Structure formats: C-alpha cells, structure tokens
Amino acid sequence: MNNKIFSSGDYYNLFYKDKDYQLEAKYIHKQIQEYKLNTNSILELGCGTGKHAINLAKYGYKILGIDKSVSMLKKTIKAQNLVFQKGDIRELKLQNKFDCVISLFHVMSYQITNESLISVFKTAFNNLKKDGLFLFDFWFAPAVIHQKPMVRKKTISTENNTICRIAEPELILDRNQVNVKYTYYDFDHSIKSFKITNELHQMRYFSIPELEFLANATGFKVLNYEEFLTGFKPSLDTWGVSIILSKNG
C-alpha cells in the first residue's frame, strides 16, 4: 500500500472540507447582483484550490482564478467558464478587463505590508472595467483586538492518515498583525510513522477607516461593508467582514 504524501494543497482541502463554499458563493453572487446586475466576468485573486470559483461559475460567470501556489492550482478542476493560472496578485496585468474582482478567504489579510496591499488594490483597479466591483473579506480589527486569538487544535482522519493541526497565534498590536504558527502532525498508519510540517501565516487585520483611505487613494469608493455571510453590522464578535468597492471612472 502506497503511503500518501500530502502537499499544502492536500492539507488545505482536508482541513477546510466542511467549509460551505456553496453558501459563500451564493452570498457573493447576491452582493454582485445588488451592486452590478450586468456582471459577466470575474477575476479571483488568490483562488486557492478553486472552490469559490467552481461554485460561482454555476451562476453563469466566466471566471479567471489566479494563485501563486502550484500545489493549490493542481487541486483545481477543469470546467466550463473556468480558467486557473499561476500568478502574483501584486503584479498582474491582463489583456482583458473584468466586471468584478474578488479576493476571498482573507487573502487580503495576507498582505501585511502597505506596499503589498497597495499593489493588490492597483491590480484590482487596472484589471477592472469602468465602474467595476472589487469585493473582498478581511479580519476586522476591533474584533481581533477585543477577542484576542487563541491556540486552536483540529484533527482529521483519512483512509491511512491521522493529521493533527495546532494553530498558535501571536498578536502583534503595533503592526496590526497576527502571526499564526501552524504545526501539522501527520501519522501514516500504513507505515507506522509520522512527519511534522510547520507553516507560518502572517495575517493583517484592518479597520474600516484604514480601508476607506486605501480605497480612495487607489481610485475606488466604498459601497458597503458588513459581516461576512450574515449582512449584519460588524461588531466586536465579528472577525470576518466583507467590503465592496466600486472603481471610479
């Protein structure tokens, strides 16, 4: 029996297999239809394994997904109206422009420097049509500071493997940042051995005035922000917030 060698794309799909991508796609579709009814094309920045794109394509959108991780892109599927390609979302200039740009699952929170963040805003602006939408979710500063990140543990099992993931966060208040150290303990029952894999995820959290400033500075205006999925006003219990911007001119 061959032992399974898990890539980062494998871990990603395994640990987020219960994530409701269909519900999230429905929410994004509703947001798009509310603010730009004639949307046909979507550019997704940081598409990962393509789960959001796959579900959004069911609404008839033509979608191009961009990600820099080869192991993630290898997990995407071929389907009508879907194209995935490797690229750096901070330096992306495409031939065609899009009706909407999206960036989900806190991809924007991975832009921890001002330079990186501004570059992604410019990518969205440069690849959007006139009055196009830029929609993304992010970690909401008041909630992160109020609740403070805690150590989390999750264990999953496959046919031959038991994998435990421990997330150890470090809150860095003067940088608006949380550094999360992920440790994967992967036990392969077929060969009675395990391996340890470490990942460091550096995440930035944002306030609304901060994003309003960035939007205005890069040619956007803020249309709305709300708690992701619910549509409620963000609160001290709301880590995940979505914001929707419109390109000026």
C-alpha positions as CSV (number, residue, x, y, z in Angstrom):
1,M,0.0,0.0,0.0
2,N,1.4,3.4,-1.0
3,N,1.7,5.9,1.7
4,K,0.2,9.3,1.0
5,I,2.5,12.3,0.7
6,F,0.4,15.4,1.5
7,S,1.1,18.7,-0.2
8,S,-0.1,22.1,1.1
9,G,-3.0,21.8,-1.3
10,D,-3.9,18.5,0.2
11,Y,-3.9,19.9,3.7
12,Y,-5.9,22.9,2.6
13,N,-8.7,20.8,1.1
14,L,-8.7,18.3,4.0
15,F,-8.9,20.9,6.8
16,Y,-11.5,23.0,5.0
17,K,-13.6,20.2,3.6
18,D,-16.5,21.3,5.8
19,K,-16.3,24.9,4.6
20,D,-19.6,25.8,2.9
21,Y,-18.2,27.2,-0.4
22,Q,-21.7,26.9,-2.0
23,L,-23.2,29.2,0.6
24,E,-20.3,31.6,0.3
25,A,-20.7,31.7,-3.4
26,K,-24.4,32.4,-3.1
27,Y,-23.6,35.3,-0.8
28,I,-21.0,36.7,-3.2
29,H,-23.5,36.3,-6.1
30,K,-26.1,38.2,-4.2
31,Q,-23.7,41.0,-3.4
32,I,-22.6,41.3,-7.1
33,Q,-26.2,41.3,-8.3
34,E,-27.1,44.0,-5.8
35,Y,-24.5,46.4,-7.0
36,K,-23.8,45.4,-10.6
37,L,-26.5,43.4,-12.3
38,N,-24.8,43.1,-15.7
39,T,-21.7,41.3,-14.3
40,N,-20.4,38.5,-16.6
41,S,-16.7,38.2,-15.9
42,I,-14.9,37.7,-12.6
43,L,-11.2,37.8,-11.7
44,E,-10.4,36.0,-8.5
45,L,-7.2,37.0,-6.8
46,G,-5.8,34.2,-4.6
47,C,-8.2,31.4,-5.8
48,G,-6.5,28.6,-3.9
49,T,-7.9,25.3,-5.0
50,G,-10.7,26.9,-6.9
51,K,-13.7,26.0,-4.7
52,H,-15.2,29.5,-4.7
53,A,-14.7,29.9,-8.4
54,I,-16.3,26.5,-9.2
55,N,-19.5,27.4,-7.2
56,L,-19.7,30.9,-8.7
57,A,-19.4,29.6,-12.2
58,K,-22.7,27.8,-11.7
59,Y,-24.3,31.2,-11.8
60,G,-23.0,31.7,-15.3
61,Y,-20.0,33.9,-14.6
62,K,-16.8,33.5,-16.6
63,I,-14.0,33.3,-14.1
64,L,-10.2,33.5,-14.1
65,G,-8.6,32.4,-10.9
66,I,-5.0,33.4,-10.0
67,D,-2.8,31.9,-7.4
68,K,0.9,31.7,-6.8
69,S,0.8,28.2,-5.3
70,V,1.4,25.4,-7.8
71,S,0.2,22.8,-5.2
72,M,-3.1,24.7,-4.8
73,L,-3.6,25.0,-8.5
74,K,-3.0,21.3,-9.1
75,K,-6.2,20.7,-7.0
76,T,-8.4,22.8,-9.3
77,I,-10.7,21.2,-11.8
78,K,-11.4,21.9,-15.5
79,A,-14.9,23.1,-16.1
80,Q,-16.8,25.4,-18.5
81,N,-16.2,29.1,-17.9
82,L,-13.3,28.4,-15.5
83,V,-9.6,29.1,-16.1
84,F,-6.9,28.9,-13.5
85,Q,-3.3,30.2,-13.8
86,K,-0.3,30.8,-11.8
87,G,0.5,34.4,-11.0
88,D,1.4,37.0,-8.4
89,I,-1.7,39.1,-7.5
90,R,0.6,42.0,-6.6
91,E,1.9,42.2,-10.2
92,L,-0.8,41.2,-12.6
93,K,-1.7,43.0,-15.8
94,L,-4.0,41.0,-18.0
95,Q,-5.1,41.7,-21.6
96,N,-8.8,41.5,-20.8
97,K,-10.6,43.6,-18.2
98,F,-13.3,42.2,-15.8
99,D,-16.7,43.3,-14.5
100,C,-15.7,42.2,-10.9
101,V,-12.6,41.3,-8.9
102,I,-12.9,39.2,-5.8
103,S,-10.5,38.0,-3.2
104,L,-11.8,35.6,-0.6
105,F,-10.9,33.6,2.5
106,H,-8.9,36.5,3.9
107,V,-6.4,36.7,1.1
108,M,-6.2,40.5,1.6
109,S,-5.2,39.9,5.2
110,Y,-2.1,38.2,4.0
111,Q,-0.9,41.5,2.5
112,I,0.9,42.6,5.6
113,T,2.9,45.4,4.2
114,N,1.5,48.7,2.9
115,E,3.4,48.2,-0.4
116,S,1.9,44.7,-0.9
117,L,-1.6,45.9,0.0
118,I,-1.5,48.9,-2.4
119,S,-0.1,46.7,-5.1
120,V,-3.2,44.4,-4.9
121,F,-5.6,47.3,-4.9
122,K,-3.8,48.6,-8.0
123,T,-4.1,45.1,-9.6
124,A,-7.8,45.2,-9.0
125,F,-8.1,48.7,-10.4
126,N,-6.0,48.0,-13.5
127,N,-7.9,44.8,-14.4
128,L,-11.4,46.2,-13.9
129,K,-13.8,47.7,-16.4
130,K,-15.2,51.2,-15.7
131,D,-17.5,51.1,-12.6
132,G,-16.3,47.5,-11.9
133,L,-16.6,46.0,-8.4
134,F,-13.8,44.9,-6.0
135,L,-15.1,42.6,-3.3
136,F,-13.0,41.0,-0.6
137,D,-13.2,39.8,3.0
138,F,-10.8,40.5,5.8
139,W,-10.1,40.2,9.5
140,F,-11.9,43.0,11.4
141,A,-9.5,44.9,13.8
142,P,-12.0,45.7,16.6
143,A,-13.0,42.0,17.0
144,V,-9.4,40.7,16.7
145,I,-8.2,43.0,19.4
146,H,-11.2,42.5,21.6
147,Q,-11.3,38.7,21.5
148,K,-7.6,38.1,21.1
149,P,-6.6,35.0,19.0
150,M,-6.3,31.7,20.9
151,V,-4.5,28.4,20.3
152,R,-6.7,26.0,18.3
153,K,-6.4,22.3,17.6
154,K,-8.1,20.2,14.9
155,T,-7.7,16.6,14.0
156,I,-8.9,14.8,10.8
157,S,-8.5,11.3,9.5
158,T,-8.2,9.8,6.1
159,E,-8.1,6.2,5.0
160,N,-4.4,5.8,6.1
161,N,-3.6,9.0,7.9
162,T,-4.4,10.9,11.1
163,I,-3.4,14.5,11.0
164,C,-3.4,16.9,13.9
165,R,-3.1,20.7,13.2
166,I,-2.2,23.1,16.0
167,A,-2.5,26.8,15.4
168,E,-0.5,29.0,17.7
169,P,-1.2,32.8,17.2
170,E,0.9,35.7,18.3
171,L,-0.8,39.1,18.3
172,I,1.4,42.0,17.3
173,L,-0.5,45.1,18.2
174,D,1.9,47.7,16.9
175,R,1.8,46.1,13.4
176,N,-1.9,45.3,13.2
177,Q,-0.8,41.7,12.7
178,V,-1.3,38.1,13.9
179,N,1.4,35.6,13.2
180,V,-0.1,32.1,13.2
181,K,2.3,29.2,13.5
182,Y,0.6,26.0,12.1
183,T,2.1,22.7,13.1
184,Y,0.9,19.5,11.3
185,Y,1.5,16.1,12.9
186,D,0.8,13.6,10.2
187,F,0.7,10.0,11.2
188,D,0.6,7.4,8.5
189,H,-0.9,4.2,9.8
190,S,0.2,2.1,6.8
191,I,3.9,2.5,7.6
192,K,3.6,3.4,11.3
193,S,5.4,6.7,11.0
194,F,4.7,10.4,11.1
195,K,6.1,13.6,9.8
196,I,5.9,17.2,11.2
197,T,5.3,20.1,8.9
198,N,5.4,23.8,10.0
199,E,3.8,26.8,8.3
200,L,3.9,30.5,9.4
201,H,0.9,32.5,8.3
202,Q,1.3,36.3,8.8
203,M,-2.1,38.0,8.9
204,R,-3.0,41.6,9.0
205,Y,-6.3,42.9,10.4
206,F,-8.0,46.1,9.2
207,S,-10.2,48.9,10.5
208,I,-12.9,50.4,8.2
209,P,-11.2,53.9,8.1
210,E,-8.0,52.3,7.1
211,L,-9.7,50.5,4.1
212,E,-11.6,53.6,3.2
213,F,-8.4,55.6,3.0
214,L,-6.7,52.9,0.8
215,A,-9.8,52.7,-1.4
216,N,-9.8,56.4,-2.0
217,A,-6.1,56.5,-2.6
218,T,-6.2,53.9,-5.3
219,G,-9.3,55.0,-7.3
220,F,-12.1,53.3,-5.5
221,K,-15.1,54.3,-3.5
222,V,-16.7,52.2,-0.7
223,L,-20.2,51.0,-1.4
224,N,-20.8,48.8,1.6
225,Y,-19.2,46.7,4.4
226,E,-20.9,44.1,6.6
227,E,-20.4,40.9,8.5
228,F,-19.5,38.2,6.0
229,L,-22.5,36.0,5.1
230,T,-25.0,37.5,7.5
231,G,-25.1,41.1,6.3
232,F,-25.2,42.3,9.9
233,K,-23.3,45.4,11.0
234,P,-19.8,44.4,12.1
235,S,-19.3,44.0,15.9
236,L,-16.8,43.0,18.5
237,D,-17.7,39.4,17.8
238,T,-17.2,39.7,14.0
239,W,-13.8,38.6,12.8
240,G,-14.9,38.1,9.2
241,V,-16.1,41.3,7.4
242,S,-16.7,41.8,3.6
243,I,-16.3,45.1,1.8
244,I,-17.4,46.0,-1.7
245,L,-15.8,48.8,-3.7
246,S,-16.5,50.4,-7.0
247,K,-13.9,51.7,-9.5
248,N,-14.1,55.4,-10.1
249,G,-14.1,56.3,-13.8
